[in-house]
Amino acid sequence: MSPPKQTYSSTSTAKSKYSVRVAQTTADAALEAVYEKSGSSGDSFDYSRSISKSTGESVPAGAVTAYLQRMQRGGLTQTFGCMVAVEDVGFRVIAYSENAPETLDLMPQAVPSMGEMDVLNIGTDVRTLFTPSSASSLEKAAAAQDISLLNPITVHCRSSGKPLYAIAHRIDVGIVIDFEAVKMNDVIVSAAGALQSHKLAAKAITRLQALPGGDIGLLCDTVVEEVRKLTGYDRVMAYRFHEDEHGEVVAETRHMDLDPYLGLHYPATDIPQASRFLFMKNRVRVIADCAAAPVKVIQDPNLRQPVSLAGSTLRAPHGCHAQYMTNMGSIASLVMAVIINDNEEDSRGAIQRGRKLWGLVVCHHTSPRSVPFPLRSACEFLMQVFGLQLNMEVALAAQLREKHILRTQTLLCDMLLRDAPIGIVSQTPNIMDLVRCDGAALYYGKRFWLLGTTPTENQIKDIAEWLLEHHKDSTGLSTDSLADANYPAAHLLGDAVCGMAAAKITAKDFLFWFRSHTAKEVKWGGAKHDSDEKDDGRRMHPRSSFKAFLEVVKRRSLPWEDVEMDAIHSLQLILRGSFQDIDDSDTKTMVHARLNDLKLHGMDELSVVANEMVRLIETATAPILAVDSSGMVNGWNAKIAQVTGLPVSEAMGRSLVKDLVLDESVGVVERLLYLAAQGEEEQNVEIKLKTFGTQTEKGAVILIVNACSSRDVSDSVVGVCFVGQDVTGQKMFMDKFTRIQADYKTIVQNPHPLIPPIFGGDEFGYCFEWNPAMEALTGWTREEVVGKLLVGEVFGMQMMCCRMQSQDAMTKFMISLNSAMDGQNTDKFSFSFCDREGKFVEALLSTNKRTNSDGVITGVFCFLQIASLELQQALKVQRATEKVAIAKLKELAYIRQEIKNPLCGITFTRQLLEDTDLSEDQKQFLDTSAVCEQQLHKVLNDMDLESIEDGYLELETAEFEMGTVMDAVISQGMSTSREKGLQIIRETPREISTMRLFGDQIRLQQVLADFLLNAVRFTPSSEGWVKIKVVPTRKRVGGNLHVMNLEFRVSHPGAGLPDELVLEMYDRGKGMTQEGLGLNMCRKLVRLMNGDVQYVRESQQCYFVVYVELPMAQRDDAASQM
């Protein structure tokens, strides 16, 4: 199948996943055929060899179809229950398992009056086998749009009263009902439907939701632990499926005497594609006893094909799987599907949002075991919550990976500006840092630049020629196996080079990335061969699976992920543009024209957007206010003036926290201000404001606000804007509702516009309340929805009143209902659905428990808060603010680039001067200029302040002379000090000028210069001086190794720095000014050097004290023996 991306050939990542699965299904069918043949002929089944052979074997289409037919319509069930299939109308039996008469207590000894007469036959009305109330329950379930939502249905046998769980689902010819006996020690579920079953997993779900984000391993470990607590199986594992369909055990909890499987990799054929398809349809699979003989299904001879058991809980295991379980010492199992979101490209390149099987949670037991359906249903719901958490973790991991790639791409592009194209392979970071690989190479102008593990230069040249000959119409190639890509000399590359991504950057030049074979990445604690096991490779066993997996991937690398190929492709486009520019004789003219266009366009756009934003804020019907970095009001629109009674003129300049916020909201607002100052913007937070003038008698104003950081052109936070929605009326109603329970109908059924949309569900999940506001919002009347299941019939994915957009949204809704049923109310989470006309409705949902007079929880009340016109306008203002921020960032990027150009000219001029005849003083001036240029380059390239703030910036380590640093620091303060008439006094020991140390010279120079300049800025001109003093102390650390403890004291007379600025340096300020940000970053840089900085105030003077410890460079001359 042709790849979705134009002109980019691939045999791995970009290949259609559908094609991969079709190919894998063929391999599954081939393996199955070999197993069946060995059974009929009496030959032994060689598992490892059969897997290897099946991956490349061609199988007739008819054989694949027959294999899939057997998987879904095998005609065999398990013994822990019975199956009856009936027609959708009339309940006429069309098929049943042979053990049904026994399970349903229909044998003659159970019903003596029936004699030898058969009561269960093809054509029997199944309702006659159960009590009248049970028959009524079955009829009600059959009338539901989605019958599975009512599982389990508790029924009783007519003959003996024996209780059974009926688990029903629809198929092409009717309804399949699985019956399982209710055991004495089972948790009794008193009503049909999933809500009661889900309560069994409440504690496990609470623990999952309490886990910190960013750790998929911890999430998987917790899930297997909770499932084992719920089910009691001997071993519980989490499997993850990789992109190439093979599996890996990523988490495990087990009984102490069982072998570990954690880390096990197994080939894709171990869990066939047909089974994976069935897991997407029926998400829980139980095998009670793999050694038990399966039960045959008797069916109506008029049916055209065997009855489908794909959705049946009783479908018997296939012989091959049962044999595998027996060999590994497992008798019973419970397998649950883990399904997450999947964004795939269709044939037109459009993104199709779907679902995919991420993996499985698998339980094994060494003796026969089955858990009742309600507990299995609870586990299924737990898997939905697990999948929801995984979605967030996978999305977060993808964002971090993309952020890393974008950062690396930016750095590579910056290198191209200075040294194209060699900079991307000769400097750090390089192209190996863009994607995970073992080696990379640039083939340009018939020359080679090699990094890491790569083929030889001749081999790379041969690969390039092969690409030009066989993939001449493509711009590149990605493959996890050069052998599979039909590269003729792949066998000569060995295991070191299996996978390759190649990007064509000119007509004959390429960038290459290489990966070695997957097997070297794989380790499993159980992989060691057990000498007591005979014929190890031939038996179906996890050890054989691992061996077979290693054999399959021996000549294959890890696959190239889509995000990696996107990064390579975008770098390829940049490089192709760069090389075109290199060949362009009028490059400089073109670049300057582009920059000037960008500047003019950016300035115009910034002005237009800023004016539009001011207009929107002033005219918005949503309450909006803004404060500066000290918390003083500098924005107060007409709407908030109206609801609070405080005019704009009186509000400006007042303290939000001290003057305008109620005491109970002070802590909340202070937290919002603090987080916004750090760049963290909170949403949907409730605050209460005081009222004034004519509004005073109405009481406090209650707002739901979003906090937005306001930034200046240097991206520093200079204030906070609050965009709100007035919910005073709704909150007053909610309080009234809580106080006046006896007047329930008067309140809930009141059509007054202040009454919000309300609906409710009883303890079994059926809707019992749907007020007039809810009718108006959805278009569905109370009579149409009351009595239906909230989840599935009222709200759901298909065939319901209010359609929700995704399975994730459904799961979140179910979690909130279960939390309320468990006594934990939820407040204002995002909730959206389509009304009767198909119009999309967005709201905030709050759920509250419903109790009777004894305090027993009997259901749940749900309150909706609708996104009004005011909120929509508020969001429009927020988007406009974000647009301004983007425009500012574009301006900042333009300024950074424009600074670099003249800086390059200064560097070039200085280098020319260095080649002329200069005096010693002149040479020293040029040396000082050079290190100042380096400092400016370093600051301009500081694109990621987070790495400094979080303390993981990598400092450079090189030998330098301390005197050069001091010269550069003093030179940076001279211009400002002369303007103010101040003298800079340098007090340093003589040996400092020649002292040689190891460390990051430029960073040390940067922080000392910043502290000196701040001292100069805040020294009155009349005082006349600023002093920098250095006190070195030498310390031996062993042998000939010495370190130098340096104390830098930058002192100045006068009142000193403002208190707020000092607080900002220590991360304690309310806001962050430009000067404060600089001091804050310098303090963190000092701490990265294992040092510290303090600011001390004394009666006559103030001073910075900087402590740094640096290793001394070893020298043999006398200067080192001080």
N, C-alpha and C positions, 0 to 999 in steps of 0.2 A: 504494500500500500504506500502511496506517495506521502511524504511527510507534509505536515501542515504548514511549515514555514517555507516560503519561496526560496528557491535556489540554495537550500542548505540541506545536504544529504546527511542521513544518520542511520545507524543500525542499532541505536540504543534509545536515548532519551526521547527524541522527537518522533520515534516510530509510534504509530498508533497503538495505544494500550489495548484496544480491541483486538488488533492483530496478534499481539503477544498472548492474549488469553485464548484466542482460537488455536494458536499453535500449541499452547500448553494443554488445552483440552484434547487435542490429537495425541499428545504424548501420554496423557492420562489413559486414554482409550487403548493405546498400544500396550501399556503396562498391564492394564486390566485383562487384555486378550491373552497375554503371556501367562498371567496367573491362572485364568480359567483353563487354558490349554494344559498347564502343568497338572491341574487337578484332575482333568479327565483322562490324561494319558498315564498318570501315576508317576511322572517325573518330579524331581524336587524343584522348587522355585528359587532361582538364584536372584535374590533381591537387588544387590548392588549392581550386578551386570545388567539386569533387566532395566534398571533406571537409566544407566548410561546408554543402553541401546535404544530406549524408547524416545529419547530427546531428539534423535535425528531420523526416526523411522516414519515412513509415509503410511497412513492408514486410510482405507477407503471411506468415503463419506457415509456410506450405509452402516459401516461398523461403528463410527462415532455416534450416529443417530441411535443405534441399538443400545450402545453403552449408556447414553443419556436417558434413554427410555427405562432401562433397568434401574438406574439410580432413583428415578422419580416414581416409577410404576412397577416396583418389584413384586408386589402381591404378597408380601410377608410383613408381619407385625411382631412386636415383642409381647412377652407374657405377663407384664405387670398391669395390663389393662386389656380392654377389648375395643374394637372399632366397628361402628355401624354407619353405613352411608345411606342417606335417604334422599328422596326427591324433595325439591324446594317447596313444592305445594303438595299437601296431602300426607307428607311424612312416610311415604311408601318405601320400604327397605329395598335398596338395589344392590347392597353388598354388606358383608359382615365377616369378621374374623371367626375362625372355627371355635375359639374359646369364649365367644360372646354368651352362649346359653349358660355356661358355668359362671361367668363373671356376673351376669345379671340375675343369678339365682333362678334360672328357668329349667334346670334339670328336674327329671321326674321325682327324685328323692327330696328336692326342695319344694316341689309343688305336687303333692300326691294326688290331688283331685284332677290334675291334668292327664294322669296316666301316661301313656307312651306318645301322646300327641305332640308334634313339634309346634311350639308357640312362636319360634323365630324362624322365619322363612323369607325368601325373596317375595316381596309383595306385602309383608306384614306392616300394619300401621304401628310405628315404633312407640307412639304415645300410649298404646294399650299395655305396654310393658311396665309402666310407671304409675305412681299415684296420681290422682287428678290434679293436685297442686303442682306436681312435677311436670305433668304434661302441659299445664298452663305456662309454666316457666319456659319450657322449650318453645312453645308457640310465640311467646313474647320475644324471645331471643331471635327466632327466625324472622320476625317482622322488622327487626332493627336493620338499618342500612348497612352497618358493619357489625356482623354477628360476633366477631372476635372480641369486641369491646366488653361484652357481657361475661366473658370467661373469668372464672369457672362458674358454671351453673350447678347448684347443688340439687340433686334429684334423689328420689327414693324408689327402690324396686317395689312394684305392686305386690309381689308375692311374699316378700320377707321384710320389707321396710328398710333394707340395707341402703345406707347412704353412699352416694357416688358423686364424684366430680365429673360433669359433662363439659368437655372442651370442644367447641364447635368452630368450623370454618367452612367457607364456601369453596366449591370446585366447579369445574365446567359442567358437570351433570347433576349437581345437587349440593347437599350439605354432608360433610364428614363429621361424625361425632365420636370423639375418643372418650371412653369411660374409665375412670380410675377410682379404686376403692378409697374411701375416707378412713384412715386408720385412727385408732383410739388416741394415740399421742400426737396427732396432727393439730396444728393451730386451726381452729374452726373459723371459716370465713362465712359470716352470717348472711351475706347477700351477694348477688351476681355483680360482676364488674371489677375493674382493676384497682380502684382507689383503696378498698379494704386490704388487698394484698400488698400494695405499695407501702402501707404503714409498717410492715415487717422490716423494711430496709431503712427506716427513718434515721436510726443512729449511725448507720454506715454512711448515709448520704450527708448527714451533718458533719461527720469527720472528713469526708472528701472535700466538702466546700470550705472547710477551715484550713486546708493545706495552703502553704505559701506557694505563690506562682513561680514559674521558671525552672521546675524540676520534674520532668516527665518520669524519671526513674523512681522518685519518691511517690508520685501519683500511682504508678503501676504496683509498687510494693504494697501500698496501702490498700489498693483494690483487692489484691489476692489475699491479703490478711483478712479483710472484712468478709469476702466470699467464703473463706474457710470457716470463719466464726458462724456464718449463717447456715452453711450446709453440712459441715462436719466431715468433708472428704479428707482422705489421707494426704493428697497432694493437690495444690492449686497453682497453676502457672498462667502467665500472660504471654501470649505469642504475638509477635509483630510481623506483618508481611512487608518485605522490602519491595522496591520498585521492579525487580526482576522476578517477583512472585515467590521467591524462596522465603522461608520463615526462620524466626529466631526467638528463643525463649528469653524474655527480657526481665522477668520477675518470677519468683517462685517461693512458696512456703510449703513445707512437707513434714511428714512424720520422720523422726530422727533416723530410723533404720532404712529409709529409702535412698537410693542413689540420687545425686543431684543432677538436674537437667538444665540448670541456669547457664546461659551462654550457648546452649546447643543450637546449631544451624542445621536445617534439614532441607532437602530439595523440594521444589514446588509440587512435585507429584505426590508427596506425602499427604497433602490436603488437596484433593483434585478440584479442578475448576467447577465441576458439577456440584460438589459439596459446598463450595464457597457461594455458588449461586443460591443453593437451598438455604444457607445461613442468612442471606439477604432477605429471603421470604419468611423463614421461620427461625427466629433469632435465638432460640434455646433448643438444644438437642440433648436428650437424656438417653443413656443406655444403662438399663438396670442390671443386666447380667449378659455379658457377651458370650458366655458358654451355654446359655439356655437355647434350646432348639426353637427356631422361629415358628410363628403360627401362620398358617395359610389363610388367604382371604377368599371367601366364596362370593361370587358376584353374578348378577343377572346376565345370562348368556346373550341377551339382546344388546348389551353395551358394546360399542365398537372397539374399545381398547381397555386395558386394565385400569382400574380406578387409580387416580393420582394420590399418592401418599406424601407428596412433597411437603405439605403443611401439617401432617399428622405428627403428634408427639410420640406415637407408638411405632413409627416406621423402623423396621428391623435393620440392624447394621449389616453392611455388606460383608461377605465372607473374608475378603482381604483385610478389611479394617478390624474385624473380630480377631483374626489371626495375629495381627500386629499387637493389639491390646493384650492378648494372652501371652505373647512372647515377652512383653515388657512387664508382666506381672500385674496387670491391671484388669479387673473384672468388670467394674462399673465406671461410668464417666458422665459428666455433665459439661456441656460445651456451650458457651454464650458468645454471640457475635458482638464485636465492638465496631460500631459504624460511625464514621465522621464525614464531614463535608468534603466534597471533591470538586475542584474547578478544572474541567477539561476543555480543551479546544475541539470544536467540531471541524468538519471538513472545510468549512468556510473561514476558519480562524476565529469564530465567535466563542466566547466563554460560556460553557454549559454548566450551571451549578447543579450538582447532583450529590449522591452519597456513595461512599466506597467502604469496603471492608478493610479497616485498619489492621485488625487482628482478631484474636480470640482469647477469651479467658476459659481455661480448660481445667476441669476437676477430675481426678482419678482416685479410685478406691480399690483396695486389694481384695474386697469381698463384695458380693451383690449388694446394691444400694440404690434406692430411688428416693427423691425428695418430692413432697406433694406439690401439686401445681401452684397453689398460692405462693409458696416459697420460691418456686421457679419464676413466677411472675414478678415477685419482689426483686429477684436477682436480675431479671431482664430490665426492670426500671433502673436498678443500680447501674447497669451497663449503659443505659441512655444518659444518665448523669455523668458517668465516666467519659462517654463519648463527647459530651458537652464540654467537660473540663479539658479533654484532649484537644478539641478544636481550638480552644483558647491558647493552649500550650504550643500546639503546632504552628498556629498563626504568629505567636510571639517569637518562636524560634526562627520562623521564616523572615520576620521583620528584622531580627538581629542579624541574620545571615545577609539579608539584602543591604542592611545598613553598613555592614563590614565591606561588602563588595563595592557599594557606592563610594565609601571612603577610600578604598584602595584605588578604584577607578579615578577618583578625583586627584589622588596623589600621582598616579601614573600620567594623567593628562598634564599635571603641573610639571612633571619631569620632561614631558615632550616639548614644553615651551622653552626649556633650557637646553635640552640635549636630545633632539629627535634624530633617529628613532632609538638610539642605543641606550638612552637613559632608562628605559623600561626593563632592561636586563642587566645593566651595569650598576644601578643604584639600588637603594633600599627605601621602601619596599619595591619588589619587582613582580613580574608577571606570575611567579609561583605563588604569590600571596593573594592573587585574585580568586583562584579556586583551589580546592584541595587536589593536590597532585604529588607525584614523586619526582617529577622532572619537567623542565620546559625548555624550549629552544626558539631562537629567532633565526630564520634563514632569509637573509636580505642581501641583495646584490652579490649573490654567490659566496657570501661569507656566513660564518656560523657563530652564534653565541649560545652556549649550552649551560644549563643550570640543573643541578641535581642529577638524578638517574635518567639517562637518555640513551637512545641508540647512538652509534658512532656518526661522525660527520658524513661518511659515505652512505650509511644506511638512511640518514635523514634526507640526503639528496635523492636517494632512490625512492623514498616515500613521496617526496615532492613531485618527482617525475611521474610516479604512479597516479597521484591525485590529478595531475594535469592531463594525463592520458585517459583515465577511466572516470573521472569526476569533473571534467572540464567545464560543464555547465553549472557547477555548484560553487558556492563561495566558501565551502568548508566541509568538514566531515567529523562526526563524533561516533565513536563505537566503543563498546566495552570489550571487544575482541577483534583484533586486527585479522585473526585467522578467519573468523566468521564474515568479516568484511571483504574476504577474498583477496587480501594483500598477499602476493605470492611468496614473499620472503618472511612471513610472520614467524615461521618456525626457527629462523636464525636469531630472533630477538630474545628468546628464552622467556623465563618467568618475569624478568625485571620490567619488561615492556609488553603489556597485553592490551590495555585500552589507550585510546588517543582521541584528542580533540584538536582539530586543525582549522585555522582561520586564514583565508587568503587575504593578504593586505595590499598586494599589487598583482599585476598579471602573472608574475612568476615567483613571488615571495610569500612566505607563510610564517605564522606563529603556531607553535605546537605545545600541547600539554600532554604528558604521559602518565599513565598509572600502571603499577605492577599488579600481579594477580591477587584476587580477593582472598585466597587462602591464607596469605600472610597476615591479614587483618583479623582472622578468626581464631579465637581461643575458647576452648570448652573444658571445664574441669573434669568432665566425665569421658573425655575422648580417649584416655589411655586404654589400651587393649587389655582385656581380662583373659589371662592364659587359661582359666578354667572353662571359658566358653568355647565350645567347638563350632567350627564352620561359621565363624563370626560374621564374615561378609555376606553370607548367603541368606541368613535369617532376617526376617522383618523385625527390626529393633532400632531404638534410637541410635545406638552405636553404629549400626549399618547405615542409617540415614545420614549421620554426620560424615561417614566415610564416603558415601555416595555424593553428598553435597560437595565435599572437597574435590572429588574427581570431576564433577560437572564444572566447577569454577576454576579448575587448575589453569586454564588458559583464558581466564576472563577476569576483568577488573571490576571494581565497583562501578555501577552505571553513572553516567553524567546526569545530574539533576537538571530540571528545566531552568531553575534560577541560575545555575552555573552557566548553562548554554546562553541564557539571555545576557549575562555579564560578558561572556566571551564575544558574543555577537555585537554588543554595543561598543566594546573596546575596538573591535574590528572596524566598525564604521568610523570611529574617531580616528583610528590610525590611517585608514584609507584617505580620509579628508586631510590628515596631516601630511601624508606623502604627496598628495596632490598640491598642497600649499608649498611644500619644499621645492617642487618642480616649477612653481609659478614665479616668474621673474618679477612680478609686481606685488609680491606678498605683503610688503610693509604698507603700501598704499591701501590694499584691500583690508588689512586688519584694522588700520586706523579708521577707515570709513565705517567698518562694522561697529567699532567702539563708539564712535560719535553718534551713529544712528541709535545705538542702545541707550546712550546717555540722554539724548533728546527725547526718545520715546519713553524712557523710564521716568524722567522728570515730569513730562506731561501727564503720564498715567498716575503718578503719585499725587499730583495736584488735583486731578479730576476725582480720584477715589476719596481723597481726604475731604474735599468739599461735599461730596455725596454723603459721606459718613456723618458729617456734622448735621446736614439737613435731615437725614433719617432719624438721628437721635433726638433732635429738637421736636420733630413732628410725630414721633412714634406714639402709638396708643398704649404701649407697654411701659411700665415704670422703669426708668434707667437712671442710675447715678454713678458717679465716678469719684475716686479719691486719688490724691497724689501719694508719693512714697512715704509720707509721714502720717497718712490717714486723714488728711484734711479734704473736705468736699471741694472738688473743682468741676463737677458736672452734676446737673440736677434738672431733668427735663420737665415739661409741663404736666405730664401724667402723674409723676411722683409728687409734684407740688400739689396736684389736685387731691390725691388720696390721703396725703399726710396733713394737708392744710398749711404747709410751710412754703412760702413763696421762694422763688429762685434766689432773689437778692439776699434773703435772710439765711438761706442754706449754705451759700458759698462761703468757704473759709472755716466752717465749723467742723469740729471733730466728729467723725461718724460714730466712733465707739463711745466717746464720753457724752455727746450731746443728743444723738439721734436714735440710738439703738436701745431697746428695753434691756434691763439687767440680765434677764434669762437668755438673751441672745448674744451677750457680749463675748463670751468664750467662743461661740461659733464664728462670729465675725472676725475676731482676732485670728482664729485659725485660718479662715479664708484669706485674710490679708497676708499672713505669713507664707502660706503655700503659694499664693499668686506671686509673691516677691521672689520665690524660688523657681517660678515658671510653671508651677503645677496648678492647673485650672480645674476647680471643682464644679460639678453640675447638680441641679435639682436639690439645692440646700434650702431649708426653711429658716428665715430670719423674721424678727418682729421689730417694727419701727414705731416710735412714739408718734402721737398725733398732736396737732396744734390748732389753735383758733377754733373755728366752727366744727372741726372734725374731732375735737378732743372727747366729746361725749360719746362718740361711736367706738372708742377703745382703740387698741393697737391695730396697726396694719400688718397683715401677714403676707409675706412674699415668698415665692419659690424662685431662687435666683441661680443664675450661672455666673461665675466669676471669671473674668477675662483679664489677663495681664496686658498692660499698656507698655509699649517699648519705644525707645528712641532709635535714632539711626544706627547706633552702635549695638543694637539688640539688647540693651540693658533695660530691666524692668523699672519704669518710672511711676507706675501707678496701677490702679485696679479699676475696671469697669464692671458694674453689676447690672445684668439684664434680667428683669424679673417678670413674674406673673402674679397678679393680685389674686390670692385664694382666700381672702378674709371671709367671704360669704360661705364658701364650701366648708371651711374649718369650723365656722360657727355652727353650721348644720351638723357636722360630725360630732362636735361636742354635745349638741342637743340630742342627737341620736343616742349617744352613749348614756346620757343622764335619764332619758325618758323611754325606757324599754317598754313600758306598759302602753305607750301611745304609738306603737310600732307602725301600724297600718296608716295612721294619720300622716306620719312623716314620710315613710317610704313611698306610699302611693300618691303622695301630693304632687300635682303637676307643676308646682311653682318652679321657675327657672333656676332658683338657687339650689334645688335638690339635685345632686349629681346622679349620673347613671349608676344604678345599683342592681346587682344580681346575686343570687345565693344558691348554694348547693347543700343537700343534706349529707349525713355521714356516709352514705353509700355513693355519693357523687352525682345524684339526680338534681336537676334544677328545680327549686321550689319558689324562687323569687325572681321577678323581671319587671322592674318598675317603669312608669311612663317615660322617664328620661332615657331608659335603655331601649324602649320601643322606638322612640323618636330617633335615637342614634343609629340603630341597626336596621330599622324597617321591619323587624320581626315582632309580632304581637306576643303578649304574655301567654295566651292560649296555645300558641304554636310551639313554645319552647319549654314551658313548665312540664315536668315529668320526663324530660329527656336527659341523657347523660351530658354533663357539662363538657367533659373531655370526650370528643369523638362524634357526638351528635349535635351539640350546640356550637362548640368550637372544635375545629379539627382541620385536617389536611384535604379531605375530599368527602363528598356526599354529606355535608353538614350545613347548618344555617350560616355561621360566620367562619369563613375560610381563613386560616392562618397561613403565613407565608413559608414557614420552614419547620422542620422537625425540631430544631433547636428551640424555636419559640414555643412549640408545644411542650417540650420537656421542661422549660423554665416555668410555664404556666402550671404544669403538674406538680413541680417542686413547691411552688408557692401554695397551692391547695393543700398538699400534704403537710407543709410546715404549719399552716393555720390549723389543720386537723390535729396536729401534734401540740398545739398551744402556742406556737411561735408566729406572731403576726408579721407580715411583710409590708414594707412601706414604699410606695412609688417606684416600681420597676417598669421599664418600658414594655408596652403591650400594644400590639397592632393586629388588625384583622380587616377583612372586607365585609362591607354591609350587604344588604339584600340586593342592591343595584350594582354591586361589584366595586363600589368606591372604597378606597383605602382609608382606614381610620387609624390615627395614632393617638395613644393615650398613655397615662401613667396608672398603674393598677396597684391598689392597696388591698390586702386580704386580712380579715379579722375573724377569729374563731367565734362561733355561735354556741352559746351554752343555754342549758335549761335552768330551772329554778334551783336545782341542786349543784349547779356549777359543772355538770357533765357536758363535755363538748358534743354537740349534736349536728354540727355542720360548719359552714363558712359563709361569711358575707364578703362580697367583693365590691369595691368602690372604684369608679373610673374618674380620672381627672383629664379632661379633654384639652388638647393643644388648641387654644383659642386663637382668634385673629391676632390678639395681643402677643401671644407667644410666637406666632409665626413671624410677626414683625420683628420681635426681639431676636429671633434666629437670623433674620435677614441682616439686622445690624451686626450681629456677631460675625456673620460671613464677610460683611464689609470690613470689619476690623481685621479679620484674618487676611483679607486681600491687601490691606494697607501694610500689614506686617510682611507679606511676601514681597510687596513693592520695595519696602525698606531693605529687605535682604538682597534683592537684586541690585539696589543702589550700592549697598555695602560691597557686594561682589565686584561691581564695576570699579569702585574706588580702590579696592585691593589690587585689582589688575592694573589700574592706571598708575598706582604707586610703584609697582614692580618695574614698569618700563623705564622711568627715569632712574630708578635705582640701578638698573643694569647699565645705564649710561654712566652713572657716577662710578660704578665698579670698573668699567672699561677705562675711563679717564684716569682713575687712580693707578690702574695697572700700567698705563702708558707712562705715567710719571715715575713709577718705580724703575723703569728702564733708563732713566736719565741720571746725570751726575747730581747726587744729592748730598747735603751735609748730614751729620748724624741726627741733628735735631729735626731736620726735614723728614728723614726716614722714620723717626719716632712718630711724627705727626701722621704720616701715611699709615703706619702700623695701627695707630689709634683709630683712624678712619676706617681701616679694614675690619677691625673687630666690631665697630659700631654698625657697619653694613651687615655683618653676619648676624648681629642682634636683630636688626630690622627684618632681615630675611626670615629669621626664626619666628618673630612675632607675626609676620604676615602669613606664615604657614601654619600658625596655631589655629586650625579649623575646628578642633575638637576640644573645647574647654572642659567637657565632661571628664576626660581622662586626667586632667589636672585636678579637678574638684574631687574625683573619686580616688585619687592617689595611685593610679596605675600608669601614669605617663612614664615612658622609658627615657631615662636621662642618658646623655652621651658621656663617655669616659675617655678622656685623652689628656696628654701631658700639656700643661700650660704654665706661663710665667705670671706670677701674681702682680708684678709691676705693671704689666700690660693691662690687666683687668682694672687696676686703680686708675691708670691714665684714662681709660675709656669711660669709667664711671664719672670722674671729675669733669671730663670734657662735655658730658651730657648735661651737667648742671651749670656750666659756665654762662651760657647765653641768658638764661632766666635770672641768674644771680647778678649779672652785670646790669640788666634792665632795672633791677630793684636796688642797685647800689650795694649789694652784699658781697662780702669776701668769703670764698670757700677756703677754709684752713685744712690742710692735709697733714695729719700727724701719724706717721708710720715709721717703724724701725728701718734702719738702712738695709737690713737683709731682705726686707719684703720685696724690694725691686727686682732681685734676682732669684727669689724663692720659686722653685718649680714643684708643682703639685699635680695630682691626678683628679679629674672631675669634669663637670660640665661647665666650661668656662663661660659660655654665652649666657646660660641661665643664671649663674652667679652674678655676672655683670648686669643682667637685666634687673634682678631684684634689688641690688645695691643702688643702682641708678634711680629706680622708682622711689625707694625710701629717701634718697638724697633730694630728689626733685620735690617730693612732698614737704620735706623740711624747709626747702627754699621757699615754696609757695606760701607757707603759713608762718613765715618769719617777717615781722614788720621791717620796712626799709630802714627805719631809724635805728634798729638794733645793730646792723652792720656786719654780721658774720653768721656762718654755718660751718660746723667742724665735723670732719670724718676722721675717726681714729681707729687704728687696727692694733690689736694686742695678740701676738702669736704665742702659743705654748706648744712645745714639741713633746711628744710622748712615744716611748718605745712600745711596740706591741709584740715583740718577739724577733730574735735574730737581728738581722740588719733592717727590719721593717720599722718604719716610723710613721706616725700620723701627726698632723698639725691641727691643733684646736685653735680656731680663729674667732676672735670676738671683734665685731665691727660695731662701733658706736657712732651714730649720726646724731649730733646734738645741735640744738638751736635755742635761742632765747625767745621770750614771749609766752603768750597763753597756750601755744601749741595747736595741734590738730583739733577740730571740733569733735566733741564726744561721740556724735552719731557716726562720724567717719571711722573712728577707732572701733566702734562696735561692729561696723560693717566689715572691718578687717578680720574680726574674730567671729564672723557669721552670726552676730547677735543683733544686727540692725533691723529696723522695721522694713526698710527698703534697700535698694542697692544703687548708689550713684556711680558715675564713670570712675571717679577717683577711688571710691570704695571697692569697686570690682577689681581695679588694678592692685590695690593693697591686699585684697583678699587672695587673688591669684598668686601674688608674690609670696605671701605667707605660706600658701600651700606648696609652692615650689621649694621654699626653704625646708619645709617638713619632709619633702621628697628626698632632700639631700641629708636626711637624718639630723636636721638642725631645728632651730626654733627662733622666733622673733617676739620681742616685747616692746611696748611703747610705755615709757615711764615719764610721769610728770613730777617735777620738783619745783621749789618755790621760785627759782631764778631761771630755770631752763627745762626743756623737755628733750627726750632723745629716744631714738630707736636703738635697741640692742639686738644684734643678729649673731647667733652662735652657729658655727659650721665646723664640722670635722672632716678633713680631707687627707688622703694618703700622700706621703711625700714621694717625689720621684727620686730614685737612687742615683747619686752622683759620686764621682771619685775625687772631684776637686775639693779644695779647702773650704769652699763656700758652703759645702754640705755639712761641714763639721762645726756648726755654730754652737 
